[in-house]
């Protein structure tokens, strides 16, 4: 019990600064190369990708007037102006879609009457399994939108077409952020929070599968101790191992949940996309310190506020309150939380050997 209390207290000290500053939240040649290499699948030409979760997979669902993802310099690398992605360019969703040989699914809030033959992206930055610090749809509501879409476009999403459907799910980080920053919460209850997240996530994954999605890829929690918001106090030189312990604990519980789900379905339907290992590999982290990677100062973001009160994209009048690196392609992180396009490509490259499980 003493070890558990010490573990939680250490996490609290290391995570508080990071959690209180979450954002409110085609590399064309390389994407084309991915398509050429992986675009022809035995599953046919009807692959559909449905995306649920947070800013790591959101390609533009936030209202344009309410999110930093719609402000310059976001979108600087691709498409050249803000697109609603929380990065300078392409993100994980785009690279996985290319791996599947399809276009990145349209954001649900922007699709209008468009035919969504490649799927739909329901993810909203800042959201979680439960309600968080942003007033945007949580995962349950996102699934409600999905169910409504299937009913409205039943001629598009027939049982035959859904036989090659895939879901990408990225959630949980914002649930922990909300818990840790809410007054009155007891840090000793952090383990119970993880249990609650897992219980609801299990229900959500069952529901997505029950609506006809055949394969589900669920991201593990990234090493949050390596995010620039955490490494700033360490001069961007080292990851925080105590903070990474939260990610490890969450991921251990996630593995148990996914194993349980697959045992109950009797076949492999649910798969973990190991973001933790992919980040560590891309950054070449050794003993909490980045090794020989292709990135300059890999734990430092390309774009950040001029002081602690400002973030990437902030302005006061016409005055920019952020600084921008000269070469985003040499930065793994775009801002204090999110990888750059080049960073996401490195993560995708590390994940790629395991992505065949989705096919």
Residue pairs with C-beta under 8 A, 6 or more apart in sequence:
4 188
4 191
5 188
7 242
7 245
8 187
8 188
8 190
8 191
9 187
10 242
10 245
11 187
11 190
11 242
11 243
11 245
11 246
12 180
12 187
13 242
14 225
14 230
14 240
14 242
14 243
15 176
15 180
15 224
15 230
15 243
15 246
16 180
16 181
17 229
17 230
17 233
18 224
18 227
18 229
18 230
18 243
19 176
19 177
19 180
19 181
20 177
20 181
21 229
21 311
21 336
22 126
22 133
22 173
22 174
22 177
22 337
23 55
23 67
23 68
23 69
23 86
23 125
23 126
23 311
23 335
23 337
23 338
24 66
24 67
24 68
24 126
24 133
24 134
25 54
25 55
25 58
25 62
25 67
25 68
25 69
25 86
25 125
25 126
25 134
26 32
26 78
26 90
26 94
26 98
27 77
27 78
27 89
27 90
27 341
27 342
27 345
28 78
30 345
31 90
31 94
31 95
31 98
32 98
34 95
34 98
34 99
35 98
35 101
38 98
38 99
38 100
38 101
39 101
40 101
41 47
41 100
41 101
41 359
42 359
43 164
43 359
44 164
46 160
46 161
46 163
46 164
47 100
47 101
47 102
47 118
47 164
47 165
47 166
48 102
48 105
48 117
48 118
48 119
48 157
48 161
48 162
48 164
48 165
48 166
49 93
49 96
49 97
49 100
49 102
49 105
49 118
49 119
49 165
49 166
49 167
49 168
50 105
50 119
50 120
50 121
50 122
50 146
50 165
50 166
50 167
50 168
50 208
50 213
51 57
51 59
51 93
51 105
51 119
51 120
51 121
51 122
51 123
51 167
51 168
51 169
52 122
52 123
52 139
52 142
52 143
52 146
52 167
52 168
52 169
52 170
52 171
52 204
52 208
53 123
53 127
53 139
53 142
53 168
53 169
53 170
53 171
53 219
54 123
54 124
54 125
54 126
54 127
54 128
54 170
54 171
54 173
54 174
55 69
55 86
55 123
55 125
55 126
55 337
55 338
56 86
56 91
56 92
56 170
56 219
56 222
56 275
56 338
57 91
57 92
57 93
57 121
57 123
57 168
57 170
57 219
58 69
58 84
58 85
58 86
58 91
58 93
58 107
58 121
58 123
58 124
58 125
59 83
59 84
59 85
59 91
59 93
59 94
59 104
59 105
59 107
59 121
59 123
60 69
60 83
60 84
60 85
60 107
60 109
60 110
60 121
61 84
61 107
61 108
61 109
61 110
61 121
61 122
61 123
61 124
61 125
61 136
62 69
62 70
62 84
62 109
62 124
62 125
62 136
63 109
64 70
64 84
67 84
67 125
68 74
68 86
68 311
68 312
68 313
68 314
69 82
69 83
69 84
69 85
69 86
69 125
70 82
70 84
71 82
71 313
71 315
72 81
72 82
72 313
73 88
73 303
73 312
73 313
73 322
73 324
74 82
74 83
74 85
74 86
74 87
74 88
74 312
74 313
75 81
75 82
75 83
75 85
75 88
75 89
76 88
76 89
76 324
76 328
77 88
77 89
77 328
77 329
77 340
77 341
78 88
78 89
78 90
78 341
79 89
84 107
84 110
85 91
86 125
86 334
86 335
86 337
86 338
87 334
87 335
87 338
87 339
87 340
87 341
87 344
88 302
88 303
88 328
88 334
88 340
88 341
89 328
89 340
89 341
90 341
90 344
90 345
91 338
91 339
91 341
91 344
92 168
92 170
92 219
92 344
92 347
92 348
93 104
93 105
93 121
93 123
93 168
94 104
94 344
95 344
95 345
95 348
96 168
96 217
96 348
96 355
97 103
97 104
97 105
97 118
98 104
99 348
99 352
99 355
100 166
100 358
100 359
102 118
102 119
103 118
104 118
104 121
105 116
105 118
105 119
105 120
105 121
106 114
106 116
106 118
106 120
106 121
107 120
107 121
108 120
108 121
108 122
108 142
108 145
108 149
111 120
115 153
115 156
116 149
116 153
116 156
117 156
119 165
119 166
120 146
120 149
122 137
122 142
122 143
122 145
122 146
123 142
123 170
124 134
124 136
124 137
124 142
125 134
125 136
126 132
126 133
126 134
126 136
126 174
127 134
127 136
127 137
127 138
127 139
127 142
127 171
127 174
128 138
128 139
128 171
128 172
128 173
128 174
128 175
128 178
128 197
129 138
129 139
129 140
129 171
129 172
129 175
129 197
129 200
129 201
129 204
130 138
130 175
130 178
130 196
130 197
130 200
131 138
131 178
132 138
132 174
132 175
132 177
132 178
133 174
133 177
133 178
133 181
134 174
137 145
139 169
139 171
139 200
139 201
139 204
140 200
140 204
143 204
143 207
143 208
143 211
146 208
146 211
147 211
149 157
150 157
150 211
150 212
157 212
159 212
162 212
162 213
162 214
163 214
164 214
165 212
165 213
165 214
165 215
166 213
166 214
166 215
166 216
166 217
166 358
167 208
167 213
167 215
167 216
167 217
168 217
168 219
168 273
169 204
169 205
169 208
169 216
169 217
169 218
169 219
170 218
170 219
171 201
172 197
172 201
172 221
172 250
173 221
173 222
173 224
175 193
175 197
176 190
176 193
176 246
176 250
179 185
179 190
179 193
180 187
180 190
190 246
191 249
194 249
194 250
194 253
195 253
197 250
198 253
198 254
198 256
198 257
201 218
201 254
201 257
202 257
202 260
202 261
205 216
205 218
205 261
205 270
206 261
208 216
209 216
209 265
209 269
209 270
214 269
215 269
215 271
215 357
215 358
215 359
216 269
216 270
216 271
217 271
217 272
217 273
217 355
217 357
217 358
218 254
218 258
218 270
218 271
218 272
218 273
219 272
219 273
219 275
220 247
220 250
220 251
220 254
220 272
220 273
220 274
220 275
220 276
220 277
221 246
221 247
221 250
221 251
221 254
221 275
221 276
222 247
222 275
222 276
222 279
223 239
223 244
223 247
223 276
223 279
223 280
223 285
224 230
224 243
224 244
224 246
224 247
225 231
225 239
225 240
225 241
225 242
225 243
225 244
225 245
225 247
225 288
226 239
226 240
226 244
226 279
226 280
226 283
226 285
226 299
227 333
227 336
227 337
228 236
228 299
228 300
228 301
228 304
228 333
228 335
228 336
228 337
229 336
229 337
230 239
230 240
230 243
231 237
231 238
231 239
231 240
231 299
231 300
232 336
234 240
234 299
236 297
236 299
236 300
237 289
237 299
238 288
238 289
238 299
239 285
239 288
239 289
239 299
240 288
241 288
244 288
247 276
248 276
251 272
251 274
251 276
254 272
255 272
258 270
258 271
258 272
261 269
261 270
262 268
262 269
262 270
268 357
271 354
271 357
271 358
273 351
273 354
273 355
274 351
274 354
275 347
275 351
277 350
278 347
278 348
278 350
278 351
279 285
279 347
281 350
282 293
282 332
282 343
282 346
282 347
282 349
282 350
283 290
283 291
283 293
283 295
283 298
283 299
283 332
284 290
284 291
284 292
284 293
284 298
285 291
290 298
290 299
293 332
293 346
294 330
294 346
295 330
295 331
295 332
295 342
295 343
295 346
296 327
296 330
296 331
297 331
298 331
298 332
298 333
299 332
299 333
300 331
300 333
301 312
301 331
301 333
301 334
301 335
301 336
302 324
302 325
302 328
302 331
302 333
302 334
302 335
302 340
303 312
303 313
303 322
303 323
303 324
303 325
303 334
303 335
304 311
304 312
304 322
304 323
304 335
304 336
305 311
305 312
305 314
305 321
305 322
305 323
306 320
306 321
306 322
306 323
307 321
310 321
310 322
311 322
311 335
311 336
312 322
312 334
312 335
312 336
313 322
314 320
314 321
314 322
315 321
325 331
328 334
328 340
328 341
328 342
329 340
329 341
329 342
330 342
331 340
331 342
331 343
332 339
332 340
332 342
332 343
332 346
333 339
333 340
333 343
334 340
334 341
334 343
339 346
339 347
